[in-house]
Amino acid sequence: MTGKGLTKLFAAALLLVASAPVVRASDGHRPSRESVQLGPRPFYLVEGMDGGWLKDRLMQCQNGPFYRTDFSIGHRGGALLFPEHSDVAYRGGARMGAGIVECDVTFTKDRNLVCRHDECDLATSTNIVTTPLNKKCTVPWTGPVGADHPAPMCCTSDLTVQEFKSLSAKMDASTPAATTAEGFLAGTASWRTDLYTGRAHVMTFRDSIELNRDLGVKHTPELKYPVHPERVTAIFGGQEQYAQAFIDELESAGVHPGDVFAQSFNLPDILYWIKNASAFGKQAVYLDSIDSTVSPPIPRLSLADLRELRSQGVRIFAPPLWALLSVTDAGEIVPSEYARDIRQAGLDIITWTFERADLRQGASKAGWYYMFDPTGKAVKKDSDMYKALDVLAREVKILGIFSDWPATVTYYANCMGL
């Protein structure tokens, strides 16, 4: 190539760099070294939408640019296809444009904090029952679950942190009737996959902090309420000390409080942080336990309850997405009365969880997350999830949404300038 040709090529390269979207990290972050890669799923969903202004708007955005956004929150990483709370899940969530990635925080018997959705979910979310550590489980796997063999219960609090880190993460599933430990670990839902099980490593809370920092994303750790509160008392001295250890880990890692959205379903945890760790409590997220499917049902909070939360210093409230939406007789998705009351009380809203239901047959078959549309009047197919997201974003005015596949949300958020 001639010198003139090289000069033109160099100039073109500079133009490409200059025109690329800039991802700016907040205080304490290095700029991300990972490009945002949405993959084909959001395009597939948009193309499958019925005609109308929303499809037209989203179709116009197919050429990007795509960039990281705090509106898109990686729920357990990218748990639709990657083993949740693993290194590959966290990387996947960040690469799909999630500006914030979640670690659910629980504990080991030697007082270390680790990332698992539940203190005692190791039997179904890791390979523990096929390892010698099975014998250390609160209830080991011993055979097909039934009268002769109880369901295994393997807890992070059964293990030291080094024992925990020897485990491999897998898709959270099981086959209780299996006659072998290997067979027990099967059962992944047909709309998920085991393709990325094999190199997925479990993570400590500190591991997740460092990985998020390296990827240039913020943190939304959730302090999980223990299955065994007596172990929290024995190991930490009590729930408040446990909540403080959670903050201590963030502080010792040098995490800027503005980069953290600490979460809990346990209101005393939130109030403890507001009072004793105000820099982190300022944007702590109180997760709503509302659930009409349990016995007895857990009702919604009243407007008076919501105002009381705000007076106590709670700023961000997080109900499940179904609680924020309703469907009219005409099949239109609208904000629920609950959503309007939450906003009236002066609370900001984050919600959960997108892409955590199989919508291929519509909301009527999708289960808990789409209970707002039990007969499938509005959400008839997977592509219709964008109709729900649009109402949450434009009318409920949520700050962000957790997703098992952040690319789906990132596409919408980038298109709408969120």
Protein Blocks (a to p, Z undefined) as FASTA:
>chain_A
ZZklmmmmmmmmmmmmmmpccddddehiacdfbdcdebjmlmmmmmmpccdjklmmmmmm
mnopadddfklccehiiaklgcghifklmmmmmmnopabdcddddddfkopacddfbfkl
mmmmmcklmpmklmmpmbacfbdcdfklccddddfklpcfklmmmpccddddddfkbcbf
klmmgoiafkbcfklgojaccddfklmmmmmmmnopacdddddddfblmlmmmmnopakl
mmmmmmmmmmmnopafklpccddfblklmmmmmmmmmmlmmmcccddfbdfkbccddddd
dfklmmmmmmnopabdcddfklmpccdfkopacddfklmmmmmnopacddddehiacfkn
ojklnojmlmmmmnommmmbfklmmmmmmmmmmmnopabdcdfblmlmmmmmmmnoZZ
